[in-house]
Amino acid sequence: MSDAGEGSPALPTFRPEERVCGNCKLWSPHSVDHRGWVGPCRMQNSRGMFPPSAPICDKYAPKGSAAPLPVAQGSARGRTARSVAPVVVRRRADPNDVVDLEGLNMTREELMDIFREASGLSEPPLAAKWEGGTVRLVPGNPELQAKDLPIDNLFHKVTMVRDRLRVLEQKLNAHPKLSEAEKVEMQSYITRVYGSLTSFNVLFKEKTDQFVGSKGDE
C-alpha cells in the first residue's frame, strides 16, 4: 500500500443515492493500493483498509446526516411564577462541526456514534436461535451445583469487550507520539486478541459485527 501523492488517482465520487461506503461519513480515505483509494471505517476498524465502493453495513450513516433534535416538552399547565434570573442563551452545537482529536478529525455526530458504540447503546443483535437461551457452567466435581448464565448477559459482556477494543484501536491509530512501526506492532497484538475471541462469533446475528483476527486465528 502507498501513500497518496502526485500521480495518484482522483478520489472516486458516487451519486447520493448509491449505498456504498464512500457515501458513509464513517469511511475516510487513507492511501492508494492496487485497488485504488482505500481507507478504514471509524466504527469497524477491524475490517482494515477497503475501497469506497464496498457495500454498506448496518452501521451506515450518510454524509451530512445528523441526529434528530430532542422533542420539546409541553408547557406546564397553569400559571407559574416569573423568574427574575438572567436568561442565558446557549447556541446548540452543530453536529457537523469538526472536532480535532490530536490529528484525527471527525464531526461531533461521528464522535457521538463512537461513544454510543462503546457504551453499548447501539449493541448489535443476538442471533435469533440464542434468544432466551442459557449457558450452563458445570463443575468437574459432581457434588457441586452447576451455574446457569443467560446468554443475553454473556453476549452483552462480549460486545463490551469488542467495543472497547475498537476504541483502543482508534486511539492507537490517532496517537501523535507513536511511530508507524510501533502502531503496527501494537495493532498486531489487538488482532491476536480478536482472533482469540472469534469463538464467540456464533452469537452474532450479523457477520459484519463479528470478531476478525488474522487468518491463522479465525
VOBA-1610 file (N, C-alpha, C; in pm, whole numbers, padded with zeros to 5 digits, always signed):
BEGIN
Met+00085-00118+00000Met+00000+00000+00000Met+00089+00123+00000Ser+00055+00231-00078Ser+00136+00350-00086Ser+00054+00470-00044Asp+00126+00574+00006Asp+00058+00697+00043Asp+00015+00769-00083Ala-00095+00841-00074Ala-00143+00917-00189Ala-00054+01039-00209Gly-00020+01068-00330Gly+00063+01183-00361Gly+00042+01223-00505Glu+00143+01287-00564Glu+00132+01327-00703Glu+00117+01204-00791Gly+00029+01212-00888Gly+00007+01100-00978Gly-00094+01000-00927Ser-00146+01021-00805Ser-00246+00930-00750Ser-00378+00951-00821Pro-00460+00847-00834Pro-00591+00863-00898Pro-00681+00952-00816Ala-00776+01015-00883Ala-00871+01101-00812Ala-00959+01017-00721Leu-00994+01074-00608Leu-01083+01004-00514Leu-01219+00987-00581Pro-01271+00864-00594Pro-01398+00842-00663Pro-01514+00907-00589Thr-01610+00954-00667Thr-01733+01012-00610Thr-01851+00927-00653Phe-01956+00930-00574Phe-02074+00849-00600Phe-02199+00937-00592Arg-02302+00895-00662Arg-02429+00966-00653Arg-02484+00953-00511Pro-02554+01053-00460Pro-02603+01049-00321Pro-02687+00927-00289Glu-02758+00873-00390Glu-02845+00759-00363Glu-02770+00625-00362Glu-02643+00624-00405Glu-02567+00499-00406Glu-02529+00458-00264Arg-02565+00337-00225Arg-02542+00289-00088Arg-02409+00213-00084Val-02302+00290-00081Val-02166+00236-00074Val-02092+00306+00039Cys-01981+00246+00082Cys-01906+00302+00194Cys-01853+00442+00165Gly-01828+00472+00037Gly-01779+00605+00001Gly-01878+00715+00032Asn-02006+00682+00045Asn-02109+00779+00082Asn-02138+00779+00231Cys-02062+00701+00308Cys-02084+00691+00453Cys-01986+00784+00525Lys-02034+00858+00623Lys-01948+00951+00693Lys-01846+00882+00784Leu-01861+00752+00805Leu-01768+00678+00890Leu-01646+00627+00814Trp-01654+00627+00679Trp-01539+00582+00599Trp-01456+00705+00561Ser-01322+00692+00566Ser-01235+00803+00528Ser-01120+00751+00441Pro-01081+00826+00338Pro-00969+00785+00253Pro-00837+00791+00326His-00752+00692+00302His-00623+00685+00372His-00506+00682+00274Ser-00510+00591+00177Ser-00398+00575+00085Ser-00445+00502-00040Val-00348+00474-00130Val-00379+00411-00259Val-00303+00280-00271Asp-00372+00173-00312Asp-00303+00048-00342Asp-00352-00001-00478His-00337-00132-00506His-00373-00184-00637His-00523-00173-00666Arg-00602-00151-00562Arg-00747-00136-00581Arg-00788+00008-00602Gly-00693+00102-00589Gly-00725+00244-00592Gly-00726+00298-00451Trp-00809+00396-00425Trp-00819+00453-00291Trp-00878+00352-00194Val-00818+00344-00074Val-00869+00259+00032Val-00864+00339+00163Gly-00941+00295+00260Gly-00943+00362+00388Gly-01015+00279+00492Pro-01011+00321+00618Pro-01075+00245+00727Pro-01215+00298+00758Cys-01289+00218+00834Cys-01418+00259+00889Cys-01396+00294+01036Arg-01442+00410+01079Arg-01418+00452+01217Arg-01492+00366+01318Met-01603+00305+01276Met-01681+00223+01368Met-01638+00078+01366Gln-01582+00033+01252Gln-01544-00108+01239Gln-01400-00115+01191Asn-01309-00068+01276Asn-01169-00059+01240Asn-01106-00194+01211Ser-01166-00301+01267Ser-01109-00434+01247Ser-01118-00481+01102Arg-01198-00413+01021Arg-01210-00450+00879Arg-01086-00412+00800Gly-01001-00326+00857Gly-00881-00285+00787Gly-00912-00184+00677Met-00828-00183+00575Met-00844-00090+00463Met-00929-00153+00353Phe-01024-00077+00299Phe-01106-00128+00189Phe-01152-00011+00103Pro-01186-00034-00024Pro-01221+00075-00116Pro-01358+00135-00085Pro-01381+00259-00129Pro-01509+00325-00102Pro-01626+00262-00176Ser-01600+00178-00274Ser-01708+00113-00348Ser-01765-00008-00275Ala-01710-00041-00156Ala-01759-00156-00080Ala-01905-00136-00040Pro-01985-00244-00036Pro-02125-00231+00003Pro-02137-00193+00151Ile-02244-00123+00184Ile-02263-00072+00320Ile-02297-00184+00417Cys-02280-00154+00547Cys-02319-00246+00653Cys-02430-00181+00736Asp-02468-00242+00846Asp-02577-00188+00926Asp-02536-00065+01007Lys-02408-00024+00999Lys-02364+00097+01068Lys-02367+00219+00975Tyr-02416+00201+00852Tyr-02413+00305+00750Tyr-02480+00433+00798Ala-02409+00545+00781Ala-02462+00678+00816Ala-02427+00772+00702Pro-02524+00816+00622Pro-02495+00903+00507Pro-02424+01030+00548Lys-02337+01079+00462Lys-02266+01203+00489Lys-02367+01318+00504Gly-02342+01402+00602Gly-02431+01515+00622Gly-02550+01486+00710Ser-02569+01358+00749Ser-02683+01326+00835Ser-02652+01368+00978Ala-02755+01393+01053Ala-02738+01436+01192Ala-02845+01373+01277Ala-02815+01360+01406Ala-02912+01302+01498Ala-03032+01394+01512Pro-03154+01340+01520Pro-03272+01424+01534Pro-03268+01500+01666Leu-03321+01620+01662Leu-03324+01702+01783Leu-03427+01648+01880Pro-03401+01657+02011Pro-03498+01606+02109Pro-03629+01681+02101Val-03739+01609+02127Val-03871+01670+02122Val-03889+01760+02242Ala-03935+01881+02217Ala-03953+01977+02327Ala-04066+01932+02417Gln-04047+01949+02547Gln-04150+01915+02643Gln-04264+02016+02635Gly-04386+01969+02655Gly-04501+02058+02652Gly-04496+02154+02769Ser-04555+02272+02748Ser-04554+02373+02854Ser-04640+02328+02970Ala-04596+02364+03090Ala-04669+02324+03209Ala-04801+02398+03216Arg-04903+02326+03263Arg-05034+02387+03276Arg-05036+02482+03396Gly-05122+02578+03384Gly-05139+02669+03496Gly-05035+02780+03494Arg-05055+02877+03578Arg-04968+02993+03586Arg-04847+02962+03674Thr-04731+02995+03628Thr-04608+02972+03705Thr-04545+03105+03741Ala-04468+03102+03846Ala-04402+03225+03890Ala-04298+03268+03789Arg-04292+03396+03765Arg-04195+03450+03669Arg-04056+03454+03731Ser-03960+03402+03659Ser-03823+03400+03709Ser-03758+03535+03689Val-03683+03578+03789Val-03611+03704+03779Val-03463+03680+03748Ala-03425+03554+03729Ala-03286+03522+03698Ala-03254+03565+03556Pro-03129+03603+03530Pro-03092+03642+03393Pro-03103+03523+03299Val-03144+03551+03177Val-03162+03447+03076Val-03032+03428+03000Val-02982+03304+02998Val-02859+03272+02926Val-02896+03193+02802Val-02864+03246+02686Val-02895+03180+02559Val-02773+03102+02514Arg-02789+02972+02498Arg-02678+02887+02454Arg-02702+02839+02312Arg-02601+02849+02232Arg-02612+02803+02093Arg-02601+02652+02090Arg-02695+02587+02023Arg-02691+02442+02010Arg-02573+02401+01921Ala-02494+02308+01971Ala-02376+02264+01895Ala-02418+02199+01764Asp-02352+02239+01657Asp-02380+02182+01525Asp-02318+02042+01519Pro-02398+01937+01491Pro-02343+01801+01486Pro-02241+01782+01375Asn-02238+01877+01278Asn-02142+01865+01169Asn-02014+01943+01194Asp-02004+02010+01311Asp-01878+02076+01346Asp-01767+01972+01355Val-01648+02008+01307Val-01535+01916+01306Val-01458+01929+01437Val-01427+01815+01499Val-01350+01810+01622Val-01213+01753+01592Asp-01107+01819+01638Asp-00969+01773+01616Asp-00924+01696+01738Leu-00905+01564+01723Leu-00859+01479+01833Leu-00715+01436+01808Glu-00624+01529+01834Glu-00481+01502+01818Glu-00449+01448+01679Gly-00500+01518+01579Gly-00471+01480+01441Gly-00580+01399+01375Leu-00674+01343+01451Leu-00785+01266+01393Leu-00908+01355+01388Asn-00951+01394+01268Asn-01063+01484+01252Asn-01192+01407+01227Met-01297+01444+01298Met-01429+01386+01277Met-01532+01484+01326Thr-01657+01469+01280Thr-01762+01559+01323Thr-01809+01520+01464Arg-01882+01614+01528Arg-01936+01584+01660Arg-02028+01462+01656Glu-02108+01451+01549Glu-02200+01338+01540Glu-02126+01207+01523Glu-02017+01207+01445Glu-01935+01086+01429Glu-01874+01045+01563Leu-01828+01145+01640Leu-01770+01117+01771Leu-01876+01058+01864Met-02000+01113+01858Met-02108+01060+01941Met-02142+00917+01902Asp-02133+00885+01772Asp-02159+00748+01726Asp-02061+00651+01791Ile-01935+00694+01802Ile-01833+00609+01864Ile-01864+00591+02013Phe-01906+00700+02080Phe-01941+00691+02221Phe-02059+00597+02242Arg-02159+00606+02152Arg-02276+00518+02165Arg-02235+00372+02146Glu-02145+00349+02049Glu-02099+00212+02023Glu-02025+00157+02144Ala-01934+00242+02202Ala-01853+00196+02315Ala-01935+00176+02441Ser-02043+00253+02457Ser-02123+00243+02578Ser-02229+00135+02570Gly-02241+00070+02453Gly-02338-00037+02439Gly-02477+00010+02401Leu-02494+00142+02371Leu-02625+00192+02334Leu-02668+00146+02196Ser-02571+00102+02116Ser-02604+00050+01983Ser-02556-00095+01974Glu-02588-00173+02076Glu-02542-00311+02082Glu-02594-00392+01964Pro-02509-00471+01899Pro-02552-00548+01784Pro-02652-00657+01825Pro-02733-00705+01729Pro-02835-00805+01764Pro-02776-00944+01786Leu-02837-01014+01879Leu-02800-01153+01907Leu-02866-01243+01803Ala-02796-01348+01760Ala-02854-01443+01665Ala-02984-01500+01722Ala-03085-01511+01637Ala-03220-01547+01682Ala-03224-01679+01758Lys-03142-01777+01716Lys-03151-01909+01779Lys-03104-01908+01925Trp-03030-01801+01966Trp-02982-01796+02103Trp-03070-01712+02194Glu-03170-01644+02139Glu-03255-01556+02220Glu-03325-01636+02329Gly-03312-01590+02453Gly-03373-01658+02567Gly-03297-01780+02613Gly-03180-01806+02552Gly-03101-01924+02586Gly-03022-01907+02713Thr-02960-02016+02757Thr-02885-02019+02883Thr-02753-02093+02863Val-02647-02041+02925Val-02518-02109+02928Val-02505-02175+03065Arg-02475-02304+03067Arg-02461-02375+03194Arg-02315-02408+03220Leu-02265-02368+03337Leu-02128-02398+03378Leu-02134-02515+03476Val-02080-02627+03435Val-02088-02750+03514Val-01951-02780+03575Pro-01938-02782+03709Pro-01810-02813+03774Pro-01768-02958+03748Gly-01638-02981+03754Gly-01590-03118+03739Gly-01632-03206+03855Asn-01652-03147+03970Asn-01697-03220+04088Asn-01849-03234+04083Pro-01904-03355+04068Pro-02049-03372+04056Pro-02126-03331+04181Glu-02056-03315+04293Glu-02124-03275+04416Glu-02151-03125+04420Leu-02087-03052+04333Leu-02106-02907+04329Leu-02217-02871+04231Gln-02286-02764+04259Gln-02401-02723+04179Gln-02356-02648+04054Ala-02424-02675+03943Ala-02396-02603+03819Ala-02451-02462+03828Lys-02399-02373+03744Lys-02446-02233+03742Lys-02496-02200+03603Asp-02615-02141+03596Asp-02674-02101+03469Asp-02654-01952+03449Leu-02616-01914+03326Leu-02594-01774+03291Leu-02675-01744+03165Pro-02765-01646+03169Pro-02840-01611+03047Pro-02745-01571+02934Ile-02773-01622+02815Ile-02686-01591+02701Ile-02686-01441+02673Asp-02799-01375+02698Asp-02804-01230+02676Asp-02698-01158+02758Asn-02678-01201+02884Asn-02576-01138+02969Asn-02436-01163+02916Leu-02411-01287+02873Leu-02280-01320+02817Leu-02254-01239+02691Phe-02355-01229+02604Phe-02342-01157+02479Phe-02312-01009+02505His-02378-00953+02605His-02354-00811+02638His-02209-00789+02680Lys-02155-00879+02761Lys-02016-00865+02806Lys-01919-00882+02688Val-01951-00974+02597Val-01865-00996+02480Val-01862-00870+02392Thr-01980-00810+02369Thr-01985-00690+02285Thr-01917-00571+02353Met-01921-00566+02486Met-01850-00460+02557Met-01698-00472+02535Val-01648-00596+02540Val-01505-00619+02514Val-01472-00577+02371Arg-01557-00615+02275Arg-01535-00581+02134Arg-01531-00430+02114Asp-01627-00358+02175Asp-01635-00214+02155Asp-01516-00141+02217Arg-01469-00189+02332Arg-01355-00125+02395Arg-01226-00152+02317Leu-01217-00266+02254Leu-01102-00293+02167Leu-01103-00199+02047Arg-01221-00171+01993Arg-01230-00081+01879Arg-01189+00061+01918Val-01233+00106+02035Val-01194+00239+02082Val-01042+00244+02103Leu-00986+00136+02158Leu-00841+00129+02177Leu-00769+00140+02043Glu-00821+00072+01940Glu-00761+00081+01807Glu-00763+00224+01755Gln-00876+00292+01772Gln-00889+00429+01723Gln-00791+00521+01794Lys-00776+00506+01925Lys-00682+00589+01999Lys-00538+00558+01957Leu-00510+00430+01933Leu-00376+00389+01892Leu-00341+00448+01755Asn-00434+00438+01660Asn-00407+00486+01525Asn-00393+00638+01520Ala-00457+00709+01615Ala-00451+00855+01614Ala-00344+00911+01706His-00271+00824+01776His-00172+00872+01873His-00059+00946+01803Pro-00032+01071+01843Pro+00068+01151+01770Pro+00213+01117+01803Lys+00237+01044+01911Lys+00376+01020+01954Lys+00426+00880+01923Leu+00340+00796+01867Leu+00383+00661+01830Leu+00428+00659+01684Ser+00536+00588+01658Ser+00581+00572+01520Ser+00491+00471+01449Glu+00498+00468+01317Glu+00417+00373+01241Glu+00454+00230+01277Ala+00584+00205+01301Ala+00627+00070+01338Ala+00567+00028+01472Glu+00563+00122+01566Glu+00505+00091+01697Glu+00355+00067+01687Lys+00288+00145+01602Lys+00144+00126+01583Lys+00116-00011+01522Val+00197-00050+01424Val+00178-00181+01360Val+00200-00293+01460Glu+00302-00280+01544Glu+00331-00383+01644Glu+00216-00398+01743Met+00166-00284+01794Met+00055-00288+01890Met-00074-00338+01825Gln-00095-00299+01698Gln-00213-00346+01627Gln-00211-00498+01611Ser-00089-00554+01596Ser-00080-00699+01580Ser-00127-00771+01706Tyr-00100-00711+01823Tyr-00147-00771+01948Tyr-00300-00765+01957Ile-00357-00652+01915Ile-00503-00639+01917Ile-00566-00739+01821Thr-00503-00757+01705Thr-00554-00854+01608Thr-00554-00995+01666Arg-00451-01028+01743Arg-00446-01161+01807Arg-00557-01176+01910Val-00588-01067+01980Val-00698-01071+02077Val-00829-01098+02003Tyr-00849-01028+01891Tyr-00969-01053+01810Tyr-00975-01201+01770Gly-00859-01255+01731Gly-00856-01396+01690Gly-00895-01489+01803Ser-00855-01454+01926Ser-00889-01537+02041Ser-01038-01531+02073Leu-01106-01425+02026Leu-01247-01407+02057Leu-01340-01452+01946Thr-01283-01504+01836Thr-01369-01546+01725Thr-01461-01662+01762Ser-01432-01733+01872Ser-01520-01841+01916Ser-01660-01789+01949Phe-01669-01659+01982Phe-01798-01601+02018Phe-01875-01550+01896Asn-01817-01563+01775Asn-01884-01512+01656Asn-02019-01579+01632Val-02034-01702+01683Val-02160-01774+01663Val-02277-01701+01728Leu-02249-01611+01824Leu-02356-01540+01894Leu-02412-01423+01813Phe-02333-01370+01719Phe-02375-01251+01646Phe-02469-01285+01530Lys-02572-01205+01517Lys-02667-01224+01407Lys-02606-01181+01274Glu-02535-01067+01276Glu-02476-01011+01154Glu-02327-01042+01147Lys-02282-01087+01031Lys-02141-01122+01013Lys-02052-00999+01027Thr-02103-00881+00989Thr-02022-00759+00997Thr-01993-00718+01141Asp-02067-00774+01240Asp-02044-00741+01380Asp-01944-00835+01447Gln-01902-00939+01378Gln-01820-01043+01438Gln-01674-01000+01455Phe-01602-01076+01537Phe-01458-01054+01555Phe-01384-01104+01431Val-01281-01032+01391Val-01198-01073+01279Val-01053-01067+01322Gly-00987-01183+01326Gly-00846-01187+01362Gly-00763-01214+01239Ser-00638-01250+01258Ser-00554-01288+01145Ser-00603-01422+01092Lys-00567-01457+00970Lys-00619-01578+00907Lys-00587-01703+00988Gly-00473-01702+01055Gly-00438-01818+01135Gly-00516-01830+01263Asp-00582-01718+01304Asp-00656-01720+01431Asp-00804-01739+01414Glu-00857-01722+01292Glu-01001-01727+01272Glu-01052-01870+01280
//
